[in-house]
């Protein structure tokens, strides 16, 4: 009962800290807006695959972002492409964190031969060249979102598992874990109830990093033509813009909206990550408390800073 109350208090402090951080709050609102637009937007716009106007028409009143080389509305393609791109990106982030937490957590907690075997598997995937492996697998397997999802998870889980393993080994030596083991609690409960809540910041940061990686890698593979070019995603938008020689014809409107969308999503996720770091990093917390305590005071530089009140 006491442990549950402590965990609930920990979650409350963590959530309240995130919600009170301006960077995390701004990033969260931007991501929520992008997700809502990607889900509801396609129901209120023109068909992204229908021929609507003259190819490579510049932005106008009828087509806010102009048309591409096939006469399709770029605004509709940007909105519709967000759905699959964000779905694959966030799905990869979730799966990478789950796989990394399971494998890294088991390896770090149990140690011994289990750790040796799992560490060997992790190291094998870490030394594999990620980009060539992604290109080979994506070109060999049938194109589609499922293929991209599997390829990105396969090439992205190992680093996360390595970090979680190291953190789990640190927690494994703590007194509260030893006390839980002596009291007879099951290992699974110790990992899930005692340790994992204290790794929440690490897991959240891992999810954000994996999602940014997945969105960028997915767009890159589709830009190279290794995805399903018949679907509308941000990567295929850039693929068709390249095929239509957008740079040579100065048709900037065919690729700038997609590029800005990718940048906005990555920027907002990075803001959330910075916010989590500011809330949970002890060094940043102490600096923030120090600055708050010195607010309205004059600092005299020296070996040891001295604060003087205004008189």
C-alpha positions in Angstrom: 0.0 0.0 0.0 2.8 2.4 0.9 4.6 1.6 -2.4 1.5 2.3 -4.4 1.0 5.6 -2.6 4.6 6.5 -3.3 4.3 5.6 -7.0 1.0 7.6 -7.3 2.8 10.6 -5.7 5.7 10.1 -8.0 3.4 10.1 -11.1 1.5 13.1 -9.8 4.8 15.1 -9.3 6.1 14.0 -12.7 2.9 14.9 -14.6 2.4 18.2 -12.8 6.0 19.1 -13.5 5.6 18.4 -17.2 2.4 20.4 -17.4 4.0 23.3 -15.6 7.0 23.4 -18.0 6.4 25.9 -20.9 8.6 24.0 -23.4 6.8 20.7 -22.8 3.4 22.3 -22.8 4.0 24.1 -26.1 5.4 21.0 -27.7 2.5 18.9 -26.4 -0.1 21.3 -27.8 1.6 21.3 -31.2 1.7 17.5 -31.3 -1.9 17.2 -30.2 -2.9 19.7 -33.0 -1.0 17.7 -35.6 -2.6 14.4 -34.5 -6.1 15.9 -34.5 -5.5 17.5 -38.0 -4.1 14.2 -39.3 -7.2 12.3 -38.1 -10.0 14.7 -38.9 -8.4 16.8 -41.7 -8.9 14.3 -44.5 -12.7 14.4 -44.0 -12.8 18.1 -44.8 -10.4 18.5 -47.7 -10.3 17.5 -51.4 -9.1 14.1 -52.5 -5.3 14.0 -52.4 -5.1 11.6 -55.4 -7.7 13.2 -57.7 -6.6 15.4 -60.7 -7.9 18.8 -59.9 -6.0 21.4 -61.9 -3.1 22.2 -64.1 0.1 20.4 -63.0 2.6 22.5 -61.0 0.1 25.4 -60.5 1.4 27.9 -57.9 -0.6 28.5 -54.7 -3.9 30.2 -55.3 -7.3 30.8 -53.8 -8.6 27.4 -54.9 -5.4 25.5 -54.0 -3.7 27.0 -51.0 -0.4 25.1 -51.6 -0.7 24.8 -55.3 -0.7 21.5 -57.2 2.0 18.9 -57.9 3.2 17.5 -61.2 0.1 15.3 -61.4 -2.3 18.2 -60.9 -3.1 17.0 -57.3 -3.7 19.4 -54.5 -0.6 19.8 -52.4 -2.5 21.0 -49.3 -4.7 17.9 -49.4 -1.6 15.7 -49.8 0.2 17.4 -46.9 -2.8 16.9 -44.5 -3.6 13.3 -45.7 0.1 12.3 -45.6 0.4 13.2 -42.0 -1.9 10.4 -40.9 0.2 7.4 -42.0 3.5 9.2 -41.3 2.6 10.0 -37.7 1.0 6.6 -37.2 4.1 4.7 -38.3 6.4 7.1 -36.5 4.6 6.9 -33.1 4.0 3.1 -33.5 7.7 2.6 -34.0 8.5 4.7 -30.9 6.1 2.7 -28.7 7.4 -0.7 -30.0 11.0 0.3 -29.6 10.5 1.4 -26.0 8.6 -1.8 -25.2 11.1 -4.1 -26.8 14.0 -2.2 -25.3 12.4 -2.1 -21.8 11.7 -5.8 -21.9 15.1 -7.0 -23.2 17.2 -4.3 -21.5 15.2 -4.6 -18.2 15.6 -8.4 -18.0 19.3 -8.3 -18.9 20.0 -5.6 -16.3 17.9 -7.0 -13.5 18.9 -10.7 -13.7 22.5 -10.4 -14.8 24.6 -13.6 -15.2 24.2 -15.7 -18.2 20.9 -14.1 -19.1 22.6 -10.8 -19.3 25.5 -12.2 -21.3 23.1 -13.7 -23.9 20.9 -10.7 -24.2 23.9 -8.3 -24.3 25.3 -10.3 -27.1 22.1 -10.0 -29.1 22.0 -6.2 -28.4 25.6 -5.8 -29.4 25.0 -7.7 -32.7 22.2 -5.3 -33.6 24.3 -2.3 -32.5 27.2 -3.0 -34.7 25.0 -3.6 -37.8 25.1 -0.6 -40.1 21.6 0.8 -39.7 21.1 2.7 -42.9 22.3 0.0 -45.3 20.3 -2.6 -43.4 17.2 -0.4 -43.7 17.6 0.1 -47.4 18.3 -3.6 -48.1 15.3 -4.8 -46.1 12.9 -2.1 -47.4 13.9 -2.9 -51.0 13.6 -6.7 -50.5 10.3 -6.8 -48.6 6.9 -5.9 -50.1 6.3 -2.2 -49.9 3.8 -0.9 -47.4 3.5 0.7 -43.9 3.9 -2.7 -42.2 7.2 -3.3 -43.9 8.5 0.2 -42.8 7.2 -0.4 -39.3 9.1 -3.7 -39.0 12.3 -2.4 -40.6 12.5 0.6 -38.4 11.7 -1.3 -35.2 14.3 -4.0 -36.1 17.0 -1.4 -36.7 16.1 0.9 -33.8 15.5 -1.1 -30.6 19.0 -2.1 -29.7 20.3 1.3 -28.6 17.3 1.8 -26.4 17.7 -1.6 -24.8 21.4 -0.8 -24.1 20.5 2.4 -22.2 17.7 0.7 -20.2 19.9 -2.2 -19.3 22.5 0.2 -17.9 19.9 2.1 -15.9 18.4 -1.2 -14.6 21.8 -2.4 -13.4 22.1 0.9 -11.4 18.6 0.5 -9.8 19.3 -3.2 -9.1 21.9 -2.2 -6.5 19.6 0.3 -4.7 18.4 -0.4 -1.1 14.7 -0.3 -2.0 15.2 -3.1 -4.5 17.1 -5.2 -2.0 14.4 -4.6 0.6 11.7 -5.7 -1.9 13.7 -8.9 -2.7 14.2 -9.8 1.0 10.5 -9.2 1.7 9.6 -11.9 -0.9 8.2 -9.8 -3.7 8.2 -11.3 -7.2 10.8 -10.1 -9.6 8.2 -9.1 -12.2 6.4 -6.9 -9.6 9.8 -5.3 -8.5 10.6 -4.5 -12.1 7.1 -3.1 -13.0 6.1 -1.4 -9.7 9.3 -0.5 -8.0 11.8 0.3 -10.8 10.0 1.2 -14.0 8.1 4.2 -12.5 11.5 5.7 -11.6 12.6 5.2 -15.2 9.6 7.1 -16.6 11.6 10.0 -17.8 14.1 7.8 -19.5 11.3 5.8 -21.2 9.5 9.0 -22.3 12.7 10.5 -23.7 13.4 7.2 -25.5 10.0 7.2 -27.1 10.5 10.8 -28.3 13.9 10.0 -29.7 12.7 6.8 -31.4 9.6 8.7 -32.9 11.8 11.4 -34.4 14.2 8.8 -35.8 11.3 6.8 -37.2 9.6 9.8 -38.9 12.9 10.9 -40.5 13.9 7.4 -41.6 10.4 6.6 -43.0 10.4 9.8 -45.0 13.9 9.1 -46.2 13.1 5.6 -47.3 10.0 6.7 -49.1 11.8 9.6 -50.7 14.2 7.0 -52.2 11.2 5.1 -53.6 11.5 2.2 -51.1 7.9 2.6 -49.8 4.5 2.2 -51.3 4.5 5.1 -53.8 0.8 4.6 -54.4 -0.1 5.8 -50.9 -0.1 9.5 -49.7 2.6 10.1 -47.0 5.1 12.9 -46.4 7.8 10.7 -47.9 5.9 9.9 -51.1 5.1 13.6 -51.4 8.8 14.4 -51.5 9.4 11.4 -53.9 6.9 12.7 -56.5 8.3 16.3 -56.0 11.7 15.0 -56.9 10.4 13.0 -59.9 8.7 16.2 -61.1 12.0 18.1 -61.0 10.6 20.6 -58.5 13.9 22.2 -57.8 14.8 22.7 -61.5 11.3 24.1 -62.3 11.3 26.2 -59.1 8.1 24.6 -57.9 8.9 25.1 -54.3 5.3 24.7 -53.2 5.4 20.9 -53.9 8.0 20.1 -51.2 8.2 23.1 -48.8 4.8 22.3 -47.0 5.9 18.7 -46.4 9.3 19.8 -45.2 7.9 22.3 -42.8 5.4 19.8 -41.5 8.3 17.4 -40.7 10.3 20.2 -39.1 7.3 21.3 -36.9 6.7 17.8 -35.6 10.4 17.2 -34.9 10.7 20.6 -33.2 7.6 20.0 -31.0 8.9 16.6 -29.9 12.3 18.1 -29.2 10.6 20.8 -27.0 8.8 18.0 -25.0 12.1 16.2 -24.6 13.8 19.4 -23.3 10.9 20.0 -21.0 11.1 16.5 -19.5 14.9 17.0 -19.0 14.3 20.3 -17.2 11.8 18.7 -14.9 13.7 15.5 -14.1 17.4 16.4 -14.4 18.7 17.0 -10.9 21.4 19.4 -12.2 18.9 21.5 -14.1 16.5 21.5 -11.2 19.2 22.8 -8.8 20.2 25.5 -11.3 16.6 26.6 -11.6 16.2 26.7 -7.8 19.4 28.6 -7.5 18.4 31.2 -10.1 15.0 31.5 -8.4 16.6 32.1 -5.0 18.8 34.8 -6.5 16.0 36.6 -8.3 16.1 40.3 -7.5 19.7 40.1 -6.1 23.1 41.2 -7.4 25.6 38.4 -8.0 29.3 39.3 -7.3 31.5 37.1 -9.4 34.3 35.3 -7.6 35.4 31.8 -6.6 32.1 31.5 -4.6 29.2 33.6 -5.9 27.8 36.0 -3.2 24.3 37.4 -3.4 23.6 40.9 -2.1 20.2 42.4 -1.7 19.3 45.7 -3.2 19.4 48.5 -0.7 
